Amino acid sequence: MTDEQELFRTSLREWLSATAPTEAIRKWLDGGDRSTFTARLVSEGWFGVGSPEELGGQGGGLLELALAAEELARAAAPSGSWLASVLTIPALVEAPEIASAVLEDGQFAAFVAEAGRPLDRPRGLEFDGSELHGAVPSVLGAGGARWLLAPARTKDGLALFVVESSAEGVVLNDRSLLDRTRDAADVRFEGVAARRLEVDASAVLADAALRAAVLVAADSLGAAGRVLDLAVDYSLQRKQFGVPIGSFQAVKHAAATMLVSVESSRSIAYFAAASVDLGGDESALHAATAKAQVTAAGRQVVDTALTMHGAIGYTWEHDLQLFYKRAKLDAELFGSPRTWNERLADVLPLLPAG
């Protein structure tokens, strides 16, 4: 990475440590109000990093966004609105005034797409020529979004529409997630007038799906890295038979396996971010590999960390539960590892011809 990227990561980690310590996060989650944090994320300039300056961002690209996703996860910071919004920015090139409102004013946006499916596999919405109809469950970040980007079937094929969440006929119902650091809502359109974006909807969604895969992988990396630190620290404090449990060979092996998973995941996630940003011929393969391998590894790392913590790891009071739930959601968010592995299998020549 460049010196500027290293500085960005270090600065964001320090800012999160001061702004979003775990006691503050628990307070926000218990109260259900994340607006204090998200408002500061926007007002202090972090929200725009990774988005084009001509659209109101701070510059940078997908690697900067991946670094931000990693650090937000390391802090277990509320980031559903951030992730949902940054994924929509490339689709708003034809509506720069909305992109600017999202990045500069914190008028968050979200694709109306089911959180458990890749973004390029939309379903549930139709446009009858004048209005949007249909419903989509579990839309990430929809509850706090000002703008909704709705992929819908038309008589001419798939198209992308933008509508304000406060418009007549838009119905939002908050949905609780096991990981409360992210939010979702069920969205229903009951005859909603919408603006059609003059973009290739299929191409936009295909790109958004790859970006989502990379950013969720980076989030999983951040959560896994944090639980590795927690597990190692605990293994040096907890004693059995008069010695730290970290001196036992079985615990050493578990920690070493976690470390290998985290470091290999970091290489995969960063490389995929750079590849997708450059638009190389194999960028889709790299993004699929990141989503499939990094989130699966993250899921295994948090399971191992939970075992290393023993009974205390299962308690609400211990911070491990925040990152455990985060990594578990990342594995399913925008497509499971199995879904993305199937994409790899469809493209790679895994079997001999004939």
C-alpha positions as CSV (number, residue, x, y, z in Angstrom):
1,M,0.0,0.0,0.0
2,T,1.0,3.6,-0.4
3,D,2.0,5.8,2.5
4,E,-1.3,7.7,2.1
5,Q,-3.2,4.4,2.4
6,E,-1.3,3.3,5.5
7,L,-1.8,6.7,7.0
8,F,-5.6,6.5,6.3
9,R,-5.9,3.1,7.9
10,T,-3.9,4.2,11.0
11,S,-5.8,7.5,11.3
12,L,-9.2,5.8,11.0
13,R,-8.3,3.2,13.6
14,E,-7.3,5.9,16.0
15,W,-10.5,7.9,15.3
16,L,-12.6,4.8,15.8
17,S,-10.8,4.0,19.1
18,A,-11.7,7.5,20.4
19,T,-15.1,7.9,18.8
20,A,-16.5,4.4,19.0
21,P,-15.2,2.4,22.0
22,T,-17.1,-0.7,22.8
23,E,-19.0,0.9,25.7
24,A,-20.3,3.6,23.4
25,I,-21.2,0.9,20.8
26,R,-23.1,-1.1,23.4
27,K,-25.0,2.1,24.3
28,W,-25.9,2.8,20.7
29,L,-27.1,-0.7,20.1
30,D,-29.1,-1.0,23.3
31,G,-30.8,2.3,22.5
32,G,-31.2,1.4,18.8
33,D,-29.9,4.9,17.8
34,R,-26.8,4.9,15.6
35,S,-27.3,8.4,14.3
36,T,-24.6,9.9,16.7
37,F,-21.9,7.8,15.1
38,T,-23.1,7.9,11.5
39,A,-23.4,11.7,11.7
40,R,-19.8,12.1,12.8
41,L,-18.7,9.6,10.2
42,V,-20.1,12.0,7.6
43,S,-19.3,15.4,9.1
44,E,-15.7,14.5,9.9
45,G,-14.9,13.4,6.3
46,W,-14.5,9.6,6.7
47,F,-17.6,8.8,4.7
48,G,-16.4,10.2,1.5
49,V,-13.0,8.4,1.3
50,G,-13.0,5.9,-1.5
51,S,-15.6,7.8,-3.7
52,P,-14.8,10.1,-6.6
53,E,-14.2,13.8,-5.9
54,E,-16.4,14.9,-8.8
55,L,-19.4,13.2,-7.0
56,G,-18.6,14.8,-3.7
57,G,-16.2,12.2,-2.3
58,Q,-12.7,12.5,-1.0
59,G,-11.1,10.4,-3.7
60,G,-9.5,7.0,-3.6
61,G,-11.1,3.7,-4.7
62,L,-12.2,0.3,-3.7
63,L,-9.0,-0.5,-1.7
64,E,-9.6,2.6,0.5
65,L,-13.2,1.4,1.0
66,A,-11.9,-2.1,1.9
67,L,-9.5,-0.6,4.4
68,A,-12.4,1.4,5.9
69,A,-14.6,-1.7,6.0
70,E,-11.9,-3.6,7.8
71,E,-11.4,-0.9,10.4
72,L,-15.1,-0.4,11.0
73,A,-15.4,-4.2,11.6
74,R,-12.4,-4.2,14.0
75,A,-14.3,-1.6,16.1
76,A,-17.7,-3.3,15.6
77,A,-18.9,0.1,14.5
78,P,-22.4,0.5,13.1
79,S,-21.8,0.4,9.3
80,G,-24.9,-0.8,7.5
81,S,-25.7,2.7,6.2
82,W,-22.1,3.2,5.2
83,L,-21.8,0.0,3.2
84,A,-25.2,0.3,1.6
85,S,-24.5,3.8,0.5
86,V,-21.0,3.4,-0.9
87,L,-22.2,0.5,-3.1
88,T,-24.7,2.8,-4.7
89,I,-22.3,5.6,-5.7
90,P,-21.2,4.2,-9.1
91,A,-24.8,3.8,-10.0
92,L,-25.5,7.5,-9.3
93,V,-23.1,8.8,-12.0
94,E,-26.2,9.9,-14.0
95,A,-27.6,11.5,-10.9
96,P,-24.7,13.5,-9.5
97,E,-26.9,15.7,-7.3
98,I,-28.1,12.6,-5.4
99,A,-24.5,11.2,-5.2
100,S,-23.4,14.5,-3.7
101,A,-26.3,14.5,-1.3
102,V,-25.3,11.0,-0.2
103,L,-21.6,11.7,0.3
104,E,-21.6,15.3,1.6
105,D,-24.9,15.5,3.5
106,G,-25.3,12.0,4.7
107,Q,-28.5,11.3,2.8
108,F,-27.9,7.6,2.8
109,A,-28.8,5.3,0.0
110,A,-29.4,1.6,-0.5
111,F,-30.0,-0.9,-3.3
112,V,-33.4,-2.5,-2.8
113,A,-32.0,-6.0,-2.9
114,E,-32.3,-8.9,-0.5
115,A,-29.3,-8.9,1.8
116,G,-28.8,-12.7,1.5
117,R,-28.4,-12.6,-2.3
118,P,-25.7,-11.2,-4.6
119,L,-26.7,-7.8,-5.9
120,D,-26.8,-8.9,-9.5
121,R,-29.6,-11.4,-8.7
122,P,-32.5,-9.0,-7.9
123,R,-36.1,-10.1,-7.6
124,G,-39.4,-9.0,-6.3
125,L,-40.0,-5.6,-8.1
126,E,-41.8,-4.7,-11.3
127,F,-42.3,-1.4,-13.1
128,D,-45.6,-1.3,-15.0
129,G,-44.7,1.7,-17.1
130,S,-45.6,4.4,-14.6
131,E,-45.1,2.9,-11.1
132,L,-43.1,0.5,-9.0
133,H,-44.7,-2.5,-7.4
134,G,-43.5,-5.4,-5.2
135,A,-41.7,-6.2,-2.0
136,V,-38.1,-7.1,-1.0
137,P,-37.3,-8.5,2.4
138,S,-34.1,-7.7,4.5
139,V,-32.7,-4.8,2.6
140,L,-29.4,-3.7,4.2
141,G,-29.4,-0.1,5.3
142,A,-32.9,0.7,4.0
143,G,-34.3,1.9,7.3
144,G,-31.9,4.8,7.5
145,A,-31.8,5.5,3.7
146,R,-33.1,8.7,2.1
147,W,-32.7,7.3,-1.4
148,L,-33.7,3.8,-2.6
149,L,-32.2,2.4,-5.8
150,A,-34.7,-0.2,-7.1
151,P,-33.8,-2.7,-9.8
152,A,-37.1,-3.7,-11.4
153,R,-38.4,-5.7,-14.3
154,T,-39.9,-3.7,-17.2
155,K,-41.3,-4.7,-20.5
156,D,-37.9,-3.9,-22.0
157,G,-35.9,-5.9,-19.4
158,L,-34.2,-4.9,-16.2
159,A,-34.0,-1.2,-15.3
160,L,-32.8,0.8,-12.3
161,F,-35.0,3.4,-10.6
162,V,-34.4,5.9,-7.8
163,V,-37.0,7.0,-5.3
164,E,-37.1,8.8,-2.0
165,S,-37.9,6.6,0.9
166,S,-40.5,9.1,2.1
167,A,-42.4,9.0,-1.2
168,E,-46.0,8.0,-1.1
169,G,-46.5,4.3,-1.5
170,V,-43.1,3.3,0.1
171,V,-43.5,1.1,3.1
172,L,-40.5,0.3,5.3
173,N,-40.6,-2.2,8.2
174,D,-37.4,-2.6,10.3
175,R,-36.1,-6.1,10.6
176,S,-33.9,-7.2,13.5
177,L,-30.6,-8.9,12.7
178,L,-28.6,-11.1,15.0
179,D,-25.7,-8.7,14.4
180,R,-27.1,-5.5,15.6
181,T,-24.2,-3.4,14.3
182,R,-25.9,-3.6,10.9
183,D,-29.5,-2.8,10.2
184,A,-32.0,-4.0,7.6
185,A,-35.7,-3.3,6.6
186,D,-38.3,-5.0,4.5
187,V,-39.3,-2.7,1.6
188,R,-42.6,-2.6,-0.2
189,F,-43.6,-0.4,-3.1
190,E,-47.4,0.1,-3.5
191,G,-47.6,1.9,-6.7
192,V,-44.6,4.3,-6.4
193,A,-43.7,6.9,-9.0
194,A,-39.9,6.6,-9.6
195,R,-37.1,8.2,-11.7
196,R,-35.5,5.8,-14.1
197,L,-31.7,6.1,-14.2
198,E,-30.2,6.0,-17.7
199,V,-27.7,3.3,-17.0
200,D,-27.2,-0.3,-18.0
201,A,-28.9,-1.9,-15.0
202,S,-27.4,-5.3,-15.5
203,A,-23.8,-3.9,-15.8
204,V,-24.3,-1.7,-12.8
205,L,-25.6,-4.5,-10.6
206,A,-22.8,-6.8,-11.8
207,D,-20.2,-4.3,-10.7
208,A,-22.0,-3.6,-7.4
209,A,-22.1,-7.3,-6.7
210,L,-18.3,-7.6,-7.0
211,R,-17.7,-4.5,-4.9
212,A,-20.1,-5.8,-2.3
213,A,-18.3,-9.2,-2.3
214,V,-14.9,-7.4,-1.7
215,L,-16.2,-5.1,1.0
216,V,-18.0,-7.8,3.0
217,A,-14.8,-9.9,2.8
218,A,-12.9,-6.9,4.2
219,D,-15.4,-6.6,7.0
220,S,-15.0,-10.3,7.8
221,L,-11.2,-9.8,7.8
222,G,-11.6,-6.9,10.3
223,A,-13.8,-9.0,12.7
224,A,-11.5,-12.0,12.4
225,G,-8.4,-9.9,13.1
226,R,-10.0,-8.4,16.2
227,V,-11.1,-11.7,17.7
228,L,-7.6,-13.1,17.1
229,D,-6.2,-10.3,19.2
230,L,-8.9,-10.9,21.9
231,A,-8.1,-14.7,21.9
232,V,-4.4,-14.2,22.2
233,D,-4.8,-11.6,25.0
234,Y,-7.1,-13.9,26.9
235,S,-4.8,-16.9,26.5
236,L,-2.1,-15.0,28.2
237,Q,-4.3,-13.9,31.1
238,R,-6.3,-17.0,31.8
239,K,-4.5,-19.6,33.9
240,Q,-4.9,-23.3,34.5
241,F,-2.7,-25.5,36.6
242,G,-0.8,-22.3,37.6
243,V,0.2,-21.3,34.0
244,P,-1.4,-19.3,31.2
245,I,-3.4,-21.4,28.9
246,G,-1.5,-19.8,26.0
247,S,1.5,-22.1,27.0
248,F,-0.5,-25.2,26.1
249,Q,0.3,-26.7,22.8
250,A,-3.3,-27.1,21.7
251,V,-4.0,-23.4,22.3
252,K,-0.8,-22.4,20.5
253,H,-1.8,-24.5,17.5
254,A,-5.3,-22.9,17.5
255,A,-3.9,-19.4,17.6
256,A,-1.4,-20.2,14.9
257,T,-4.1,-21.5,12.6
258,M,-6.2,-18.4,13.2
259,L,-3.2,-16.2,12.4
260,V,-2.6,-18.0,9.1
261,S,-6.3,-17.5,8.2
262,V,-6.3,-13.8,9.0
263,E,-3.0,-13.1,7.1
264,S,-4.0,-15.1,4.0
265,S,-7.5,-13.4,4.1
266,R,-5.8,-10.0,4.2
267,S,-3.8,-10.8,1.0
268,I,-6.9,-12.1,-0.8
269,A,-9.1,-9.2,0.2
270,Y,-6.6,-6.4,-0.7
271,F,-5.7,-8.1,-4.0
272,A,-9.4,-8.5,-4.9
273,A,-10.1,-4.8,-4.1
274,A,-7.3,-3.7,-6.4
275,S,-8.3,-6.1,-9.1
276,V,-12.0,-5.0,-9.2
277,D,-11.0,-1.4,-9.1
278,L,-8.8,-1.9,-12.2
279,G,-11.5,-3.9,-14.0
280,G,-9.2,-6.7,-15.0
281,D,-10.3,-9.7,-17.0
282,E,-10.2,-11.9,-13.9
283,S,-11.6,-9.4,-11.4
284,A,-14.9,-11.3,-11.1
285,L,-12.9,-14.4,-10.1
286,H,-10.9,-12.5,-7.6
287,A,-14.0,-11.0,-6.0
288,A,-15.7,-14.3,-5.8
289,T,-12.6,-15.9,-4.2
290,A,-12.5,-13.1,-1.6
291,K,-16.2,-13.5,-0.7
292,A,-16.1,-17.3,-0.6
293,Q,-12.7,-17.8,1.1
294,V,-12.4,-14.8,3.4
295,T,-15.9,-15.0,4.9
296,A,-15.6,-18.7,5.3
297,A,-12.3,-18.3,7.1
298,G,-13.7,-15.5,9.2
299,R,-16.5,-17.8,10.3
300,Q,-14.0,-20.5,11.4
301,V,-11.7,-18.0,13.2
302,V,-14.5,-16.7,15.4
303,D,-15.6,-20.2,16.2
304,T,-12.1,-21.0,17.3
305,A,-11.8,-17.8,19.3
306,L,-15.1,-18.7,21.1
307,T,-13.7,-22.1,22.0
308,M,-10.4,-20.6,23.3
309,H,-12.4,-18.2,25.5
310,G,-14.3,-21.0,27.1
311,A,-17.5,-20.1,29.1
312,I,-16.7,-16.4,29.2
313,G,-16.9,-16.2,25.5
314,Y,-20.6,-17.1,25.6
315,T,-21.5,-14.2,27.8
316,W,-23.3,-11.0,26.7
317,E,-20.9,-8.9,28.7
318,H,-17.8,-10.0,26.8
319,D,-17.0,-8.1,23.6
320,L,-16.3,-11.3,21.7
321,Q,-20.0,-11.6,20.9
322,L,-20.0,-8.4,18.9
323,F,-17.4,-9.7,16.5
324,Y,-18.7,-13.2,16.5
325,K,-22.1,-12.2,15.2
326,R,-20.5,-9.8,12.7
327,A,-18.5,-12.5,11.1
328,K,-21.4,-14.9,11.0
329,L,-23.5,-12.3,9.2
330,D,-20.7,-11.5,6.8
331,A,-20.6,-15.1,5.7
332,E,-24.2,-14.8,4.4
333,L,-24.4,-11.2,3.4
334,F,-24.8,-10.7,-0.3
335,G,-24.4,-14.4,-0.9
336,S,-23.0,-17.3,1.0
337,P,-19.5,-18.9,0.5
338,R,-21.3,-21.7,-1.3
339,T,-23.0,-19.3,-3.7
340,W,-19.7,-17.6,-4.6
341,N,-17.8,-20.9,-4.9
342,E,-20.5,-22.1,-7.4
343,R,-19.6,-19.0,-9.5
344,L,-16.0,-20.0,-9.4
345,A,-16.9,-23.5,-10.4
346,D,-19.0,-22.3,-13.3
347,V,-16.1,-20.2,-14.8
348,L,-12.9,-22.2,-13.9
349,P,-12.0,-25.3,-16.0
350,L,-12.2,-27.6,-13.0
351,L,-13.1,-30.7,-15.1
352,P,-11.5,-31.9,-18.3
353,A,-13.4,-31.2,-21.5
354,G,-15.4,-34.2,-22.7
